[in-house]
Amino acid sequence: MFPFHRRVCARMLSDIGCSFCGGIGFVEGTPIRLASGSRVVETLSREDRIQVSPTAAMNPSAVQQREIWLDPFDCPAVVRPLLVPPGALGNQTEFLLQQDMRVIMHDSDLVDAIGTGFVSVRAADLEAFRKIRLADPPKRARLITVAFEAEQMVEVAGGAWVICPPLTRDIGAMIRNDTSVSVIDGQKVCHLTSSGSDAFLAMQEALPNAGAPQPLRLA
């Protein structure tokens, strides 16, 4: 018999395993809107004023970087990023989105039912919505965590709004097994479960203008 040596990523063999590569943060190359314009996330620091609404900007309390996807030839699906094509979430350019991040979406028809038109959807639940799909991870990419003292939302890729949790936020709070509500920059936001997201996204796909989403306006 011939010995068979399976190629395995070093991260997979570590104590923390593949979960290290599926964490909260933005993949390098993602444009983030600042008060002074947009820059890719890996160039940001605590001195930068990041836009957290159309009318407000603030300095983050932390900007942290780490290297992920060391040898991503067989990464499990749960830690692969999503490729968001232009226009899918109101964004102008495509970008990679970690599955545990949460995206802000809006539908004024929800106000009577849940008291707000703003909802957040876990990125993993967006797969197949408006051609959003799993992508091959870029090798040795940097994952940048941008955090504020409280939960905030930032504009990425020219129009999509993504939640930045504080560093103390447990990952389970981003996944959310129960529907919850929070106030972010004065806006009431309902955080949907996976089943709630499925129903909401199906409703969005059925809209007449589903193929041409507009950038989210929070003002």
N, C-alpha and C positions, 0 to 999 in steps of 0.2 A: 504493500500500500504506500501511496505517496502522501506525505504530510500536506495538509491544507492550511495555509495561513490566511485568515480573513483580515482584510484591511479594516482597522477600527480607529475612529477618531480618538485622540488622546483625551479629549473632554469627556467622551462617553465612559472612559475607564476611570475617571476621577471620582472623588467622593460625592461631589455635587451632581455629576452626570450631565445629561443633555439639558436639564432644566435651566442651567446657567445661561444658555443661549436663547431662551425664550422669555426673557425678563421684560420688565417695563422700561421703555425708553424709545428713542428715535434712532434709526439706522443712519450712519453717516451719509451725507449727501442730501439729507432732507432739508428743504428750505423752511426757515422759521421767520415769521414776520416780526420785525422790531419796530420801535418808534421811528427809527432812522431808515427803514427799508427792510429788505430781506437778506438773510445770510444762511449758509448751510450750518446745520446744528453743531458740527464738530468745531466750529470757530468761536462758539459762544463762551462767555464767562459770566461770573456773578456781577460784573460791572455793566453788562448789557441790559438795556431796558426792553423787555419783551412785551409785545402787544398781547394783552389778555382780554381785550374787547375792542370794538371799533374806536372807542374813545379813551381807553386807559392802557397804560403800560407800567410795568414794574420790574424790578431786579429780582432774579431768582435767588432763593436761599442756598441753592446748591446746583452745580453742574458737574456731573461725574461721568467718566468714560471707562469702558472696559472692552477688551477684544473678545469677540465671539465667533462661532463657526470656524474653528481652527482648521478642520479638514472636512468640509461639508459634502462629502460624496454620497452619504446615506443618512442624512439627518431625518429623524422621524417627522411626520407631518405636523405634529403639534408644536414644533419649534421652528418651522419654516415661516418666513415672512409672507405677507400678502402683497401682491403687486396691485396698486390702485391706479387704473388708467386715467388719463385726463378727463375731467368732467364727471367722474363717477360719484364724487362726494362734494362737488362744487370746486374741486381743485383744478388749477390751470395746467399743472405738469404732473406726470406720473411720479409716484413715490412708493417706497417700501414701508409697510406698517406691521409692527409686532402684533401678534394675535391677542395679547392680553391688554392692549390699549383700548380705550373707549372713545368713540366718535360721537360728537354732538350732531343731532339731526332735528329737523323742525317740520311740523305739520299743524297749521292753525286749526284744522278740524278736530284735533285732540283736546282742545281747551275745555269743552263742555264735559268730556268724559273723565279727564284726569287732572284738570285744573291748570294745565300748561301745554303749550305747543312744542316745548323742547324736551327731547329724550336723548339718552345716551345708549349706544349699542356697542357691545363688545366686538372688537374687530374680527375675531374668529367667526362670528355669526354673519359677517358680510361676504363670506366666500360665495361666489357665483352671482352676487348682486351687482348688476350693471357691469358685468365682465371682470369683477374683482376676482383674482385667483391666487392660489399658492404659487410662490416663486422659488427658484433655486437660490439658496443663500449665497451671498458674495463671500468668498474666502477671506477670513481674518478681518472682517468688517468691525468697525467700532460701534458700540451701542452707547448712546449718550442719554443719560437721565437728567432731565431738567425738572427741578422741583421748586415749589414755593412753600411758604409757611402754611398756607391753606390750599385746598383744591382750586385749581385754576384751569382755564382752557386757552390754548394757543392756536394761532392760525398757521397751517402748514401748506406748502405747495401751492400757495396763491388762492386759498379759499376753503379748504377743509379745516374743521375745528376739532381738536383732539384734547382730551382731558389730561392734565398733568397732576397726578396725586402727590401729596406730601410724602417725604421719605418714610414717615412713620406708618403710612397706609399699608395694610396687609394685602397681599396679592388676592386673597379671597374677596376683598371688598371690590376689586375690579371685575372679578368674575360674576359675583352677585347671584346667589341662588334665590333670593327674594327681591321683588321689586321694591326699590327705595327711592326716596326723593331727597335732593339737597339743593341748596342755593349757591350758585356759582356766579360771582360778580353781579349779584342782584337778580339773576335769572333763576327761576325755579326749574329744575331739571329732573325728570323722572328717569331713573336708571332701569332699563328693561332687562329681564331675564332672557335666556336663549329662546324660550317659547314665545315670550312677548315680542322679542325681536323678529322672530320668524313671521308672526302675524303682521307686525308693523311694516316690515320690508315687502311682504307680499302685497300689502295695500299700496305701497309706494310704486311698485312695479306696475300696478294696474292703472295708475294715473295716466291721463292723456299725454302729459309732458314728461313721462318717466325717462325718456331717452335724452332729455336735455335739462338736467338738474342745474339750478342756479346756485352760486355761492351763498352760503348761509349768512344772513345778516342778523346780528345780535342786538343792534341798536333799537 
